[in-house]
Each structure stands twice: as C-alpha cells, then as structure tokens.
C-alpha cells in the first residue's frame, strides 16, 4: 500500500498478491489513506481470513492497529500507545494469536498493573486502548468476539481538582509582576487559557483595539510542536483584560504578528521553565505544593464563579465541550448572571486596580 502525490492529487495504490493493482485519486492525503486502508482490508476479508485469525497480537497491534486504525490520532498519541504496549501488554499477550486471547489474560494485565501501583488513570487508559484495539479487530475480521468485559473496567474515584482561591490568585499575580512569565500567569488566571494555548499564543491573535483575543492553536507538549487547532478543535473568542492590555499595548505595533506573545520571537517559551517559576511562587508563599500550571485554570473558574458567572459562561471561557467537565472546575457557586468581560475585570487586587484597571462600569462589549 502507498500514497503518492502528483499534479495536485493524492493517489492511493493497493496491490493484490496476484499482481492486480487498484488506484484512485483524492484531494487530500487523509481521504487517500482511508480508501487505501478500507480496500486493503476488504481484499483481506475476502481472501485471507484464515491468516487473519492466526495473526499474533503483536503483529496486529504494532503493524495494523497503531499505523492504520489510529491514523487520525496525533503522533504523540500513537507513540503513547506503542509505549503502553511495550511496557504493560507485550510480555503477557504479544506472543499469542489474537483469536486465543481470553478475558483471563486481560484480567491478568489489569491486576499486574495494580500490583505495580500504577495510577488508576494510567490503568484505565491502558484498558481503553486494549478495548479499542479489540473493537478494531472485530471490525476488520480478525476476531468475532472481544475478550474485553465492562466488569473489569477500572473505576476512578472522582477527585476535586487543585485550585486557587481568589486570595491565592492575587498572591500569584502579585508575585509574578514584572517577571518574563507574568503574561503567562495573567492569561491563565484572567482568561482561563490552557498552558499549551498560552505557549502557542501569537501577537496576531490579540485584537487590542477590540478588546478580545482569539484562541485558535496550541502547543502540544507530547509532540513538542505547534498544533494548528485547540484541544477541542474549536476557536474561541475571549475578552482581553484591561490589565493585560496595559502591559502589551506599547509592544503590539512593533512586533511581527507571527511571533509568540510570551517571547516576542519565533521561538516558544519553555514549559518546564514556566513550571519551575510557578513552583517557586508556590513555595515562597506557602501555598498548596500540588499547585501547577493547570491549577491556574481552576483558579480562573473560581474567580468567575465567585463573581457570579454561571456554568455556561465558565464552560465557554475554559473551552470545554461538555458542561460536565466544567463542573469539576467549580468550587464556589453564585446565582447571579454577569457578562464575562465585566466579571473578569473585577478580580484583581484593589491596589492593582488603582494603578491600571478600568472600572467595571467603563468596560464596553
């Protein structure tokens, strides 16, 4: 199987064992790969069902499931699944024919991970990977029935996320004042950005004359590269806080719009350096030592909530697909409804407000 690019088109090409070749042109590489995969396995289904039933799980998982079924996943996710396979799955079922794997084998893998005291989230992640791989095996006729059962699915205890109180948020904002990571802190606490969205924020995304910013891309830590979409694949438009505006207003006209905001260059800032900076503030002020970059998003939700935001306002600001996710970020609840820009404009210390902030009544939409 191969996909070639020529004269503005992507050509899918599949060769049968008898030498017959099937080709077709597509506008995108993804369409060509999907056609190629489907045709290949349609041919397999009709001609080589016996061979497929005798396929080793290692061959299926590494040579078909990850490169073909997981084609639309990011490279980081595919690498993560391959690592899971090597560390926790291969020694137990990799040598077995896929048709011979039973529930007892899956139960053994789950129990071994528990014995090694792996995090419940990690165990569930590996269970889900196995479950998805066996569903794919059924879809492509490697199996007729999955050995997976819901009865052995790991269950997670619901934990409240680490957050910052409004007072703690003010401490972090004050402590970061004048530092190179001050804007990173402000974008997370005052706009609710994910750390990858802060790293990937470009000057062109700041509409300072209209008081809003556009979140349209993000930095993927696992892949160590920029991704041209957000985590939820959706753009969102957020109010630009007046305090942030005072910091950047003199810079924006002088810098290349394609440069990143935090570095004012074409290079991203270091996540690990930012994390160390944040941890130093936490330690110096005797805050919860578990506070890390993600806690600032919880802090943003808390700030909005105590000012009267409803769950849908917080959900939009954080960029969640489901309101159920947002509920895990809300630690205080007030019934009042206020617009997002006005809410966020009220959350800085009075001392800061005297210096730089526009009164709520003067903020326009």
Secondary structure by P-SEA (a helix, b strand, c coil): ccccccccbbbbbbbccccbbbbbbbccaaaaaaaaaaaaaaaaaaccaaaaaaccaaaaacccccccccccccaaaaaaaaaaaaccccccccccccccccaaaaaaaaaaaaaacccaaaaaaaaaaaaaaaaaaaaacccccccccccccccccccccccccaaaaaaaaaaaccccaaaaaaaaaaccccaaaaaacccccccccccccccccccccccccccccccccbbbbbbccaaaaaacccccccccccccccccccccccaaaaaaaaaaaaaaacccccccaaaaaaaaaaaaaaacccaaaaaaaaccccaaaaaaaccccccccccaaaaaaccccaaaaaccccccccccc
